Amino acid sequence: MASTKPARLYLVPERRDENGWIRQNSVWMIRDGKVRILTKFGPEQRREAEGKLAEYLVERNRKASKGVNRAAADVAIADVLQHYEDEAGRDVARPKELKARLARLGEFWGDRMLSEVTGYTCKQYARHRSTPGAARRELEDFKAAIRLYCEDGLCRELVVVKLPPKGDSRQGWMTRGQVAALLWFLLTYRTTQRGRKTRRRSLRHILPFVLVAVYTGSRSSRIWNASFEKEDGRPWIDLETGIFYRVGEAEKRYDNKRADPIRLPERLLHLLRIWQRGPLRIDGYREPRRYLVEWQGRPVDPKKGLVFAMKEVFGADHGFVRHSFRHTCASWLIQDPDQDEKQIAKYLSMSVDMLRKVYGHLHPDADRDVGQAFSSGRAGRRGQPRGHRFGRGETKREREEA
């Protein structure tokens, strides 16, 4: 059996049509097995073509060496991070933020090898970062990058990344008075220019976001991306049927968070119908709104405006974020004794176990059965004979016999 020829240069002859016109000039080609690469260099440019062949061989050898299951001591951390950015960076919701986190990892680890990732070095990185939460988020990316590198057959050793302890989740929820104060501020706020308040209501477009967030407990991205007309790849609100489709058709999801469609409460649906009509202009015409959170005809993320409004209403150390509206909705619902836990969990698109774990302590009947043990006299009576509510106790004869 003939051996495979090595990579080489081949001069492709010129091609002419029936009339003798040149259809393709003579050019050097790189031939390597089934690989065919035109160099775009003519017969008189043999030296340039050889340089192109040398570059091809270097790149081929680099890819071949990269594909071997190497040991962790032979793998540079920079290669692991770059591989993760190239392969996973296109499928994340915020590629710029991922790139920034990987850059911070690269600055710390420098030219170290993968075998130098230990529990001690991970603790050093956690102390190096500003907060434990930021360190944990970036080390989670590092852990995912190492796993992907090993799954793609580039390293035969799976290195363990030690993560900092997970911080306490935000469980703060607002009272009805706090929500009302925030809505009033968004409604009445006027932009200040040169020390004077103008007529410009620059925060009113955030009102429907807060209302939908409190009434439905939906996640922020599901709300501010929603439209009043059906669009591919976007959540939408059907004002005729009153259903909020929190995941649009043909929408590309970057997370595994549930977002089931729900029927909107009548009060909220009435307010949204009024909002969708649009403001009344001087000529008496109303221009309908297309999106729920709309600014100059386009959907907009109200994050910055909400941060400013919450700071003005609640103070600098209020501790609320956009996700607090979801906590508020869940807390209000579970405090109502007439509501069923399964229905609440379905409405919020979460499991019943998660609802009980995070918000179960707020339920008015959470400890009711335990406390009833004292009222009914069952507490402390196990193994005691019937009689007094605290136990019959020993009689005089029983004490004498003992």
N, C-alpha and C positions, 0 to 999 in steps of 0.2 A: 504493500500500500504506500503510495507516494506521500511524502511528508508535506505539511502545510508550508507554503512559502512565507518568508518574513515580510513585514511591511516594506513597501518599495514605491518608487515613482514609476509612473507609466505615462508615456506621451500619447495623448489621444489625438489621432489625426484629424485634420480639418474635414468638414462635411460640406458637400455642395448639392444643390438641387438639380433638377433635370436641365435647367437652362445654364448651369455652370456657375450660378451665384453661390457665394459662400454663406452657408447657413450657420456654421459654428467654426470658429478658429481653432487651430491646434493649441492644446493646453495640457499642462502637466496635471496628472491625477495621482492621488495617494490610494494605493490598493493594499488592503490588509484583510485577507480572508474575504468575507462578504461586504466589508466596508469599502465604500467608494466616495472619495472626497475630492472635488475639483479645487485646485489651488488658485485658478485664475491667472496663472503665470504662463507665458508663452515659451516656445522652444529655446529662445535666446536668454531666458531667465531661469536657467537651471539652478544657479546658486540660491536664488530666492526660494525656489521650490524645495530645495534640500533643507533650507531653514524651516520651511513650513512642515516638512516631514519630521524634523527634529522636535519641533514643538508638539506635534501630534504624539510622538513616542513618549515624551515627557508626561503629557497629560494622560495618556493611556496607562503608563506605569503608575502614575499617582492614583488613578482610580482603582487600578488593580490592587495596589498595596492597601488602599483604604477599605476595600471590600473584604479583606482577610479578618477573621475573628482574632483580633489582637488582644493582648493582655492589657489590663488597666494601666500598667506602668508605661506602656508604649503609646497611649492615647492622650493627646493634649486636650485640656478642658476647653480651649478655644475652639477646637474642631467640633466638640460635642455641642457647644452653644450655637455655632454657625450652622451645623446640620439641623438643629431644631428650628432655627429661624427660617431656614430655606424650606423645610418640609411642612412645618406646622404654622408658620407665620401667615400663610394665605387663608387658613381656615378658622381664624379666631375673630371675635367680634371687634377687637381693638388692636390691630397689628402694631400701631405706633407705641402703645403702652407696653406691649410685649417686647418690642425692640429696645425700649428704654430699660426695662427690667433686666434683659439679657446683657445690656451694656454695663449695667452696674455690677452684675455678676462677673463679667469679664475684667472689669477694672480691679476687682479684689483678687480673683484667682490668678490673673496675669498669665504667665507661661507655665503654670504648674501642670502636672500630669494628673490623670484621673485617679491614680492610686493614692494621691495625697488628700483625697476627700475622706475625712474621718469625722467622728463625732466632735473632736476637739476643734478642728478647723471650721466646722459648721457653727460651733458656739462662738468662735472668733468672728465669723461673719455676722452673726446675730448681734454681737456687741458693737460691731463696726457700723451697723445700720442705725437709722434714727429711732425707729420704734420696733418692738418685737413683731407687730403685725406686718410691717413692711418687709422685715426679714423673712418671716414665714411665707409670705406670698411669693417672694423671689426664689426662695429655696424650693417651693413647690414647683415652680417652673424648672429649676435645676434638676429636680428629681424626675420630672416628666421628660426632660431632655436626655438624661442618662438612660432611662427606660427605652425611649425611642431609638437611641443609638444602638442599644443591645438588641432590640427587636429587629432592627434592620441588618443584623449580622456584622456589625462593625466592631464589636467588642464582645469577648466571651465571658467577661466578669461584670456582674451587676453590682455596682457600688451603692451602698446604703447612705442616704442623706438624712441626717438627724434634723428634724424640724423643731423649732421653738414651741413651747406649749401654746395651744390655741386660746386666744383671749375670749373673754366673756362676750357673748353676742348682745347686740343692742336690743333691749326689750322695752324701752321707754315708749309709752303711748300717751296721747294727748286727751285732755278732757274736752267736753263739748264747748266749754267757754274758751279754751285755747284755740280750738278750730275756728270758732266764730270770730275771735279776735284776728286771726290770720286772714280769714276771708274778708273781713272789713278793711284791713290794711291793703290787701291787693285790690280791692274795689275802689278805694278812695285815694290811693297814693298818686301824687303828681310829681313829674320830673322837675328838678330844680336846676336852673341855669342862671349863672351869674348872681347867685344869691336870691333869686326870685323863683317862686313856683309857677310853672307853666300849666296850660290846660292839657298837656299830654299825659294820658293814663298809660304808662309804660309797663304796668304789671297786671293789667286786667286779663291778658291772654292766659295767665296762669290759673285763673279761677276754675275753669273746668277740670284742670289737672287735679287740683286739690279735692274737688267734689267727687270725681270719679275714683280717686285713690281712697278716700275715706268710705265711700258708699260700697265699693266693690273689693277693696283690698288687693287690687291687681298690682303687679310689679311696674315700676316706673317706665321701663322701655315699652311695655305693652300699651301704656296709656298715651304717651306723647307721640308715638308713631301711628296712632289710630286715625282713621279717616271716616268721614260720613258717607263716602261712596266706595263701593267695592273695588279694590285694587289688588293686583297680584303681588304677593310678597309683603303685604301690610295688614295689620289688624284693622278691623272696621266695625262700626256701630250701625246696626240696622234700626233706624228710628221708627220704621213702620211696625216691625214685629217686636221691637224693644229688646233685641238680643245683641250682646257684645261678643263678637267673635275675636277672642284675644290672640288667635293665631290665624293669619291670613292664608289664603290658598297660594301654593307654590312658594311659601316663605322659607328662606334658608335659615335654619336655627343654628345657633352657636352654643347652645346650652341644652341641658336636659330638664329644665324647669317646666313643670306642667302649667298649662294655661288653657283650661277648658272653657268653652263658651258658656255664658251665664245670661239669665234674664235680668235686665236692669230694674231696680225698684221704680215704682210709678213716679215718685217725687223727683228722682234724679232724671228719669226719662223726660218729664215735663220741662225741666230746666235745660236739658240738652237740646230739645226741640226749639226752645226760644233762642238758645245760643247759636244754633246752626243757621237761623234766619239771617244773622248778620246785623250790623248796626244800621240804623235808619239815617240815610243821607239827606242833604238839604233838599234835593229834588224829589224826595219821597220814595226813592228806590232803595231796596235792600239787596245787598250783594251777599248771597249765601256763602257760608264758610264751608270749605272742603275738608279741613282737618280739625281735629279736636283742639290741639294746642297749636295755634296758627299765628305766625308773625310775618306780615307782608306777603301773605299768600303761600307760605311754606311751613311745613311742620318744623318745630324747634324744640330742643331739649331745654326745659325751664330750670335747669340745675342752678345756674348762677343767680337767677332772679329769686329762687326760693331760698338760697343761702342768705341773700341780702334781706329778704322779708322776714325770715325767722330770726335773724340777728336783731332786727329793729323791733320785733314784737316780743320776743322771749328773752332778749339779752345775749351777751356774747357767750355765756356758758350754758346754753339751753340743752345741748346734747342731742337734739333732734336731727334726723336726716330724712331723705325722701322715703326710705324704707320704713320710717316710723309711722307713715300713714297705713301701711299694711298691718303693723302691730296694733294700731288704733282700731282698725276695723275688726280684727280678730278679737281684741280685748272687749270691745263693746258687745259683740255678738255672743261671746261665751258667758258674759255676765248676765245675759237674759235667761232666766230659768226655763222659759217656754221654748227655747230653741234647741233643736236636736243636734248633737255633736256631729253625726254623720252628714247632715245637711250643711252644717257650717264648714266642715272640711271639704266637701264637694264644691261649695261656693267659693272657697279660697284656693282650690286646686292644691290641696295638701292632704296627707294621710291623717287618719284619726289619731294614730299614735303620735305623730308630730304635733298635732293640735293639743293633745293632752300633755305632752312633754313640755311644750313652751308656754301654753296659756292655761293649762288645767288648774293651776293654783288660783286663778281668778274666778272660777266657777263658784256660784253661791252655795252649791251642794257638794263641794269637793270633799269636805270633812264631815258631812252631815251624819252619815252612817256611823262614823267613829264616835261622835259625840252622843248619838242616841243610845249607845251602850250604857252610859251612865244614867240617862233618864229612865231607861227601862229596867235598870238594876242588874244587867247582865255582867257588867264589869266587875272583876274580882270574885265571881261566884263559882268559877270552875272548880269542881272537886269539893265544894262546900255543901253540906246538907241543907235542905230547904228550911226556911224559918225566917229569921230576921233578914232584912235587906242587905246587911253587911255580913251575914253568916250567923248561924245559930250559936256558935261558940260551944265551949265545953260546959257540961252540967256539973253540979257539985258531986254527984255519984261518980261521974267519969274521972273527975280529978282525984277522988279518994281511991278509986280502983287503980289509977296510974301510980 
